[in-house]
Amino acid sequence: MSVGICRRALLLATTLGVAPFALATAAASSDSSPFAEHHLALQLSDGDPHKQALVLSVANNMLKVYGPDAIAIEVIAFGPGIDLLRADSPNKISVDSLIAQGVTFDVCMNTVDTITRETGKQPALNDLAIQVQAGVARILTLSEKGYTLVRP
């Protein structure tokens, strides 16, 4: 199943109230944008709102420069960076808009598990974020697949 189809199914599932995480896992396991000429991984490990805005700006700019069909963009959030992917993030609309344009947002479940242990409560996450076990491992996998890593 192509990532474009997975993303559309994910958006439809979310709209219809179907469990989106099952579809998100399928999207994460397939090769993203198989026809893309450029592959960009954006690391977000900082909770600073300015860093979050910068990551969103870089993703938007790359979509403008190359077009959504020519570039695969994956944002990997771990540590304090997962704040961008919380359900109540002030940037949720921007994140959802980028997802609709084909950008993938990964949330590190190791970080979520640590927060859950420390606070006794699991943080609510953006339903469209793709859960990955380890953010750094995802970066390594993408790097091995030829993605350029940028840490704005």
C-alpha positions in Angstrom: 0.0 0.0 0.0 1.5 3.4 -1.0 2.1 6.0 1.7 -0.2 8.4 -0.1 -3.0 5.9 0.2 -2.1 5.1 3.8 -2.2 8.8 4.7 -5.5 9.3 3.0 -6.9 6.3 4.8 -5.5 7.6 8.0 -7.2 11.0 7.6 -10.5 9.3 6.6 -10.3 6.9 9.6 -9.7 9.8 11.9 -12.6 11.7 10.5 -14.8 8.7 10.8 -13.6 7.9 14.3 -11.9 4.6 13.4 -8.7 3.7 15.3 -6.1 5.5 13.3 -3.1 3.9 15.0 -3.5 0.6 13.2 -3.4 2.5 9.9 -0.5 4.7 11.1 1.6 1.6 11.8 1.0 0.4 8.2 2.1 3.8 6.9 5.2 3.8 8.9 6.2 0.3 7.8 5.9 1.0 4.1 8.4 3.0 2.1 7.4 6.6 2.2 7.1 8.4 -1.1 8.6 5.7 -3.3 8.9 8.1 -6.3 10.4 11.1 -4.3 13.7 12.4 -5.6 14.6 13.9 -2.2 14.3 12.4 1.3 14.5 14.6 4.4 14.4 13.6 8.0 13.8 16.5 10.5 14.9 15.8 14.1 12.9 17.5 16.8 14.3 16.8 20.3 13.8 20.2 21.8 10.6 21.5 23.4 11.3 25.1 22.7 8.3 26.6 20.7 10.8 28.5 18.5 12.4 25.2 17.5 9.0 23.6 16.8 8.1 26.6 14.6 11.4 26.3 12.8 10.8 22.6 12.0 7.3 23.3 10.7 8.7 26.2 8.6 11.5 24.0 7.1 8.9 21.3 6.2 6.6 24.0 4.6 9.5 25.5 2.7 10.7 22.2 1.3 7.2 21.4 0.1 7.2 24.7 -1.7 10.6 24.2 -3.2 10.2 20.6 -4.4 6.5 19.9 -4.3 4.9 17.1 -2.2 5.5 14.5 -4.9 9.2 15.1 -5.3 10.2 15.1 -1.6 9.6 12.8 1.3 9.7 14.6 4.7 9.6 12.8 8.0 9.7 14.7 11.3 11.0 12.5 14.2 10.1 13.9 17.6 11.6 12.5 20.8 12.4 13.8 24.3 11.0 17.2 24.8 10.3 17.4 21.1 7.2 15.3 21.4 5.4 18.4 22.8 4.8 19.3 19.1 2.7 16.1 18.8 0.6 16.4 21.9 -3.1 16.6 21.3 -3.3 20.1 22.8 -0.3 21.5 20.9 -0.9 25.1 19.7 0.7 23.9 16.4 -1.8 21.0 15.9 -3.5 22.7 12.9 -0.1 23.2 11.2 1.0 19.7 11.9 -2.3 18.3 10.5 -2.0 20.5 7.4 1.5 19.2 6.8 0.4 15.6 7.3 -2.4 16.2 4.7 0.4 17.3 2.3 2.3 14.0 2.9 4.7 14.9 5.7 5.1 12.2 8.3 5.3 13.0 12.0 6.8 10.2 14.2 6.4 10.3 18.0 8.9 8.3 20.1 7.0 5.9 22.4 10.1 5.5 24.6 9.7 9.1 25.5 5.9 8.7 26.0 6.6 5.6 28.2 9.1 7.6 30.3 6.6 10.5 30.8 3.9 8.0 31.7 6.1 6.4 34.4 7.2 9.8 35.8 3.8 11.5 35.9 1.5 8.5 36.2 -0.5 9.7 33.1 0.1 9.0 29.4 0.1 12.2 27.4 -2.6 12.6 24.9 -1.1 12.6 21.4 -2.1 13.9 18.0 -4.1 11.1 16.4 -2.3 11.5 13.1 1.2 11.1 14.6 2.9 7.8 13.9 4.0 5.9 16.9 7.6 4.6 16.7 9.3 2.7 19.5 12.5 4.7 19.4 12.9 8.1 17.7 16.7 7.8 17.4 16.3 4.3 15.9 13.9 5.7 13.3 16.4 8.4 12.4 19.1 5.7 12.0 16.8 3.6 9.8 15.9 6.7 7.6 19.6 7.6 7.4 20.4 4.1 6.2 17.7 4.5 3.5 19.4 7.6 2.2 17.5 10.4 4.0 19.3 13.6 4.8 19.1 14.4 8.5 18.6 18.0 9.4 18.3 19.2 13.0 16.9 22.8 12.8 
